[in-house]
Amino acid sequence: MSEPKVIRIEDLVVDYGKNGKRHRAVHGISFDVAEGECVGFIGANGAGKSTTMKAIMGFLYPASGRIEVFGERAGTARSRQRIGYLPEVALYYPFMKPRELLELYGGLQGVDRKTLRKRIPEILERVGLAGKAETLLKNFSKGMQQRLGIAQSLIADPELLVFDELSSGLDPLGRHDLRNVLLDLKKRGRTIFFSSHELNEVESLCDRIVMIHRGRIVRSADLMELKMASGHGSLEDHFIELVRGAEAA
């Protein structure tokens, strides 16, 4: 019996623009993410990664094709409650405090106050923000904002994590802490789908990669399979080779 598909995308097409001027950002892509998988979504700037992730969350409507999350149409309230999402740019109200922000997001996802009081200090410590619960967000650096965004995505203990440019703004210590968080989530059987330009990070965490270029999937493969096919070269080497091949086609 095949593994349940947490994300299923079939022939997805997404367009931008208005007044008759349309730009096609995603050209009929299809792929699945199975329960318990950690899948890296990689591609150059403008490849269509963020567009696809926004469509998975229901923030963008496809021109055609289908997206299902937990067997439901993408964007339903019930499916979103099971997802922890980190956007490419996480912006929060500067006069809020981390505790207040996490109470807000946790409450929106149905977590009760008693659970939040216990969970918030634990999550802030896990992402390297211990002792910062009452600090105004206007005093947070970009890296601290990113750590808080990760905490926000974890607050409801979701079954699926969707991270757009996961380690953006994080220093080496932050990336190390984040890797440990993700490894712990993998051990607990959570499904993780993320994009990143840090291909070493993808290589160390993921079971599988989906590679996109100019809105089209150019490779979807198990990482071990990919390494064997590329003569045990690095993921970065294989990525560059595929992109150059696609550019030349």
N, C-alpha and C positions, 0 to 999 in steps of 0.2 A: 504493500500500500504506500502511495507517495505521501511525502510530508505535506501538511496543510500549508497553503500559501497565505502569508500575512499580507503581502502586497502582490497584486496581479495587474499588470499593465498590458493592454492589447491595442496595437495600432494607434497609439496616442499621437495626436496632432494638436499643436498649440500655436495660435497666431497672435501677434500683437498689432496694434494700430487701429485707426478709425478713419472715417471720411474717405473710404475707398482705398486708403494706403495701408496695406497689410504686409507684415513681415512674419515669415514662418520661422519660429524659434525651435520647434520640435517636429520632426518629419516621420511620423508613423512608427514610433519605437514600441517594442514589446519586450518585457522581461518579468520575471517573478522573483520574490524574496520569500524563502521558506521560513517557517517557525524555527527560532533558535539560531538562525544564520547571522553572521556579521558580514555585510556586503559593502565594499567600497565603490563609490560612484565617482569615476575620475574623468577628467577632460580639461582642456585648456579654457581660459577665460572666454565666455561667450558660447560655450559648447552646448548649453541647454540644461545644465545641472540644476541651477536654482529654479528655472521655469518648471522642470519636471517635479521638483520637490514641492513647489507651491501648488501644483496641480494635485499631487498626492494628498495635500492637506485640505484641498477644496478651496484654496484662495484664488485659483485661476480655473476657468472653465475650458475644457478642450473644445477645439473646433470639430473634432471627431475622435473616435476611439473610446476606450473604456478603461477606467481605473477602479479597482476594488480594494478595499482595506478591511481585513477581517471579514471578507465575504460581502461587504456592503459597499454601496456607491461611495466614492471618496467624498469627504466633507460633511458627512452626517454627524450630528452631535454625539451619537453613541460611539462611533468609531474614533472621533477626536478624543474622547475621554480616556481611550486606551493608548494614546500616543503622547510621548514627550517630544516636543519640537524645539529646535534651536535654529532661528533664522540666520541668514548670512550676516546681517547687522542687527545685533540685539540692542535696542534703545529703550531706556526706561525713564520714567519721570524723575528728574534730578533731586527732588525734595522728598522722595520716598526713602525708606530704609530697607535693607535686605529682608529683615523679618516681615515688614509690612508687604513687600512685594511677594514673598513666598506664601504668606497667608492668603493674599488675593488670588494668586494662581492656583494654589492648593484648593481653596474654597470653590473656585470655578470648576475644578475637576472632581468635586464631590468629597474631598478629604475633610473629616470633621476637625474641630478646633483642638480637641485633646490630642489627637494623633499629630497634628501640625506642631503643637508645642514641643512634643518629643522629637519629631523628625527634623525640624528646621536646624537646630544646633548640630545635629549629626551630619546633615547634608552639607552645611557650610564648612564643617571641618574636613569632610571628604574632598571638597573642591579647593581647599587651601584658603578659606575665608573665615577661619575660626576667630572669634572675638570681634567680628565686623558686623554683627547683626543690627546694631543701632547706629551705624555710620551712614550719613547721608550719601546718596549715590552720586551727587555732584562732586564728591571727593574721590570717586573711584577712577582708576586708570582704565585704559582700554582692556588690558589683560584682566583686571579685576571684574570689569563688566562682563567679559566673556566667561569667567568662572561663575559669576552669578547666573548668567544665561544657562549654563550647564546645570546648576543647582535647580533653577526654575523648571528645566525639562525633566528632572528626576523627582520632583516633589511629590507627585502622585503615584510613584512606583509603577510607571507604565509598562505595558507588555512590549511596546514597540518604541524605539528611539529613532528619530529622524533628525540628523544634524547636517546643516548646510555650512560648509567650510569650518569644520570642527575646531581646529586649533588656531583659528585666526586671532592674532594679537597676543597669543600666549608665548611666554619665554620658555627656555628649555626645562626649567623646573615645573612650570605649568603643564607642559606637554607630558612630562614624566608622571605627574599626579593624575592627569586625565587618562593616560594609558592604563594606569592601575584601576581607575574607576571603571573603564570599559572592560577590562579583563575580568573584573568582579561581576559585571553585568552578564558577560558571556557565560561565566560559570553558573550563574543563576538561570540560564536559559532564555534570557531576553533576546529579542530580535533587534538588530542594529543595522541601520542603513545610513551611511554618511558620505559626504563628499569632502575631499581634502586635496590641497596641492602638495602636502607632505607625503610623498609616495613611500618613504621608509616607514612612516606611521601606518599607512594602509597595508603595507607588506607584513608588518609585525602583528597586526590585529585581525585582518580579514580572512574569512574562509574563501571568499570569491570576490571577483571584481566585475563591474560593468563599465566599459569604456565608451564614452560618447564623444563625437566630434561633429561640429556643425549640425547638431540636432539629430544625428543618426548614430545608432549603436554600431561600433566598429569591432567590438569584441566583448563577449561575456564568457567568463571561464573560471574554473577552480584555480586557485593560485598555484598549487602543485603542478597541475596540468600546464599552466602558462609557463612556469619555469622550465619544465621539460621541453616544451615546444620551442622555447627561445634559447635552448642550449645552456640553461641554468644562469642566464643573464639576469640583471636586476629588473625590477618592475619599471624603473625609470627608463632603462634602455629599451625595453619592449614598447613602452608607451611612445617614446620618441619615434621608434621605427614605424609603429602603426599610424601615427599622425602624419609622418612624412609620406607614407604610402598613400594615405587618404588624400593628402594635398596634391599628390602627383596624378591621382586617378582622374 
